[in-house]
Amino acid sequence: MYRIGIDLGGTNIALGIADENKKILHKASEPTNLPRSAESLADAIADLVMGELGKAGISEEEVEAAGIGIPGTVNPVTGVVEYANNFGFVNVPLKDLLQERLPFPLHAANDAKAAAWGEYLAGAGAGCSSMLMITLGTGVGGAMIVNGSCLEGYNYAAGEIGHMVIRQGGKLCTCGRRGCLEAYASASALTEQAREAAEKNPDSLLWQKAGKDPDSINGRLFMDCVKAGDETARKVFDEYLSFLAEGTANLINILQPERVCIGGGLSGAGEALLAPLRKRVSPMLYSRDSERNAQIVAAVLGNDAGIIGAAFWQATD
């Protein structure tokens, strides 16, 4: 039997078909094409699922279940997306809309929680008693797993760490507040910071590698410039690390997890990101003199974490 995991993002819809050993056998993706209605989105997801099953040569009878990780506050019981600011969704029954279009059982979860669950089951969090996941992507997502269960919160909204304020009165966030971690430490925020700095420094390697086109700057190009020693890129990176470290230290001080997994596209930078982050976080910890402190590591499943976590949501076998 197989399971299907769907990772719904603001940019792409990613899908994977996994076997019972949590190995992804077939993957596909397509643009999310926001803005669009929930009905249109459900149509697109269902078409993608059924189309890829056909390509993989798997019948619908061989699918045990499917799961979808959705950005925003998701009621895992009803599957209602109570709030997803980047999608413009308020109380949208996305699970029901999808279940009407798919012939096998479906469950829904917050996308960051799904990614954390994937890492906990089959990635960098395997074997941990407690794990905090920080996902750096279009936004900043998070989830906390304690004793084999993902913390949901009374209203299922636990884990929206991106909307923790780190700069009072700071930049306007998509959630409506100012100074949120997401507005400063997401991959999108870093790209924006890099583009602004490049335009102001036309002699920089960052500007030259971008072909004097700020829109061509992405995370990979930026990190290449950081590694090459470009002063402009390094200044941006240093400031970005200060934002990320502030949020990470706050979360460790509150939750004291055994392990912190950094996921999302930026985690691909590996030790170029993690080593200076650890150095900044360490002196900010209340427990800095303790013999045991949280390990900060890179998530190892990459984009597959959300797929595996959605496919096997809250399954421990």
N, C-alpha and C positions, 0 to 999 in steps of 0.2 A: 504493500500500500504506500501511497505517496501523500505528501502534504504540500500545499501551495502557500507561499508567503508573498504578500504584496506590501511594498514600502512606498507609501504615497508621500511625495515631496512637493515642495512648491515649484520645482523645476521639472522633475521627472517622476514618472510612475515606474517603479522597478518591480520585477516579478521573478520569482524563483520556484522551481519544483524540486522538492527535497525527498530523499528516501528516509526510511525509519532511523537511519544512523545520523541523521541531520546533515547529510552531504547533499549539496545542491548539484543536481544533475543537468539542469537546463535553466538558462536565464534570458531575460529580455527586458527592454525598457522602451518607453516612448515619452515625448514631452507632455507635461501636465496641461499646458495651454491655458493658464489662468489669464483673465477671469472667465469662469464658466459656471453654469448652474450645477447643482448637485445631481440632477437627473442626467445631464450630459456627461458628467464625470463618471457616474455609475455605468452608463452605457459604454464609455471608453474602457473602463477597467474590466468589465465583463467580456467585452470583445477581445481584449488583450489576453485574458485568462484562457478563454475557450480556444482562441487561435493558437496560442502557444502549446496548449495540451495536444492539439492536433499535430503541430510540428514535432513535438517530442514523442509522438506515437503512444500516448497514454490516454486511455478511455476515462470518462467521467466516473465510471464505477470503481476505478482503481484509486480514486482520490478519497482519502479518509476525511479530510477537512481542509479548509482554507482560512487564512487569517490576514487581516490588514492592519498595518500601523498607520495611524492618522495624526497629522500635526494638530495640536490643540487639546482641549479638554474633552475626553471621550468617556462616556459611561460604559464600562465594559460589560455591564449586564444587559442594557438595552441597545448598545451600539449607537446611541445618539451622540452626535458631535455637538456638545453643548456650546462650545466656543472655539473657533479657529480663526484668529485675526488675519492671518495671511491669505485665507481662503474667503473671508467674509461670511463664514458660516456661523449661525446662531441657532441652536436646537434643530439641527438637520439630522434626520434618521438615515444616515448613510449606510449603516449595516443592513437595514431593512430594504433599502433601494437596491443594494447589491444582492441580497438574498433572493429577491424576486427574479433576478437575472442569472443566478448560478444554481446548479442542481445538487450541490453538496453543502454540508454544514459550514457556516462561516462565523468567525468571531472577530471582534475588533478591539483595538487597544491604542493608546497614545503611541506615536511613532518612536519617541525617545525611550519609553518604557519597553517597547518591543525590541529595540536595538540593545538595550541593557540586558534584557532577558536572553537574547541570543548570545551575547558575550558571557553571560553567567553560565549558560548551559554548555557552550562549546568553544569559548574563546578565552580571553585574558582573565576573566573572573572565575573560571572553573576551579572548584575546590575552596572558594572563599566562603566565610561565614557571613560577610557583609560586603557590599560593593556599591560604590557610587559611580554612575556613568555621567560624563559631561560630553555632549555632542556638539561639535562646532561646525555648523553648516550655514544654511540660509539664515537660521536663527541660532539660539543656544538652547538645546534641550537637555533634560536631565532625568535621572531616575535613581531610586535607592532600593536595593534588595537586601532584606534582612531575614536570616534564617529560612531561606528558600521561598520567600514571598516578596513580590514587588509592592512597595508602599504606594497605596492608591490615594489615601486621604479620605476624609468624610464625604467629600463631594467629587471624588475621583480626580481632583486637579493637582494632587501632590506631584512635585517634580518640575514645576515651571520655573526652574532656576534662572532662566534667561531674563525673567522679569523681576529679579532682585536688584534694587537700586544700589549702584556703587558710586554714583556721582550725583548728589542731590542737585536738582535744577539743571541737569545736564541735557544731552541730546534727546530729542523727541523719539520715542520708540513707537513701533507699530501698534503696541498695546494701548497707547495713549498716555503713558507715564513718561517722565523724563529721567534720564540717567541710568536706564536699565543695563545690566550686563550684556544683553543681546545687542544693544545699540553700540557697544564698544568692543566686544570680544567675539562676535560671530565671524565666520569667514567672509560674509558680505561686508561687515563693518571694516575688516582688515583691507579688503579690496578697495573700498571707498577711501580709506585713509591713504593707501598706497597711490591711488590715482591722483588724489589731491596733492600729495607731496611730489610726485613725478612732474606734474605740470608746473609746480613752483620751482623746480630744480632741473631745468633743461640740460644741464651739463652732467646729470647723473646717469649712471649705467642703467638704472631703472627706466628712465625716459628713452634712452637710446634703444634698449632691448624691446621696448614697447613700440618701436617704430614711430615715436612721437604721437602715438594714438593712445590716450588713456584707457579707452574702452577695451584695448587688447590686453590690459594687465589683469592677470588672474593669480590665484594662489601659488601655482607652480612657478610661473615666471618671477613672481615676487620673491619666493624662497630661493630661487636660483641666484637672484641678485644679492640676497642676504648672505648666502654661502660664499659668493664671490667677493664679499667685503665692501659692497657699495655703501657709502656713508649715508645716503638718503634712505635706502632701504633699511639699513641697520637702525637708524633713528626711529623710523616708523615701527619696526619690529620691537624695539626696546619699549616704546610707549604701549604697544599692544600687549606685551608680556605683563606690564604693570597692571593693566586692566584685568587680564585673565587670572593673574596671580591673586589679585584682590578677591575676586569672586571664588576662586578655588580654596583659598585659605579660610574664607568665611564659611564655606560649606563643610570643610573638614572640621573646623572648630565646633560647628553645630552638630554634625552627624557622626564624626569619628569612625569612618568606615575602615575596614581592613585594606581595601584597595580602591584606588580611583582610576577608572579607565577613561582615557581621553579618546573620543571617537570623532567621526565626521571627516570631511575632506582634509582638513588641516593636520589631522593625526598622521597623515602620510609623510609629513616632514620628519617623523621619528625623533631621534635624540636632538636634532637641531632645534626642536620645539621643547621637548621634555626636559632636557638637561638644564637650560636656563630657567624654565618654569619651576623645577624643583628647588633650584638655588634661591629663587625669590620667595617661594612659598614657605620654606623651612623656618626662617626667623619670624614669620608672621603667625605661626601656630601657637596656640595657648599651651599645647602639650609638647612643645619643642624639646623639653628636657626628658621626656618619657623614653623608655627603652623601646617602646612600640609605637610607631606612627604609620599613618596611611602611606602605602606605596603608590606613587603616581606612575602609571604605565600607559602605553599606547594600546588601544583596542586592536585586536589582531584580525578580526573578521572583516574589517573594512565595511564596504557597503552591503556585504552579505549578512551583517549582524541583524539589521532590521528585517530582512527576509526570513532568516532562521527564527528569530524571536517571534515574528508574527505567525509563522507557520506552526510553531510549537508553543504558542502562548500559554503560560502557566502550566505546561505539561512538564513533569519531572521524571518521567520514565525514559 
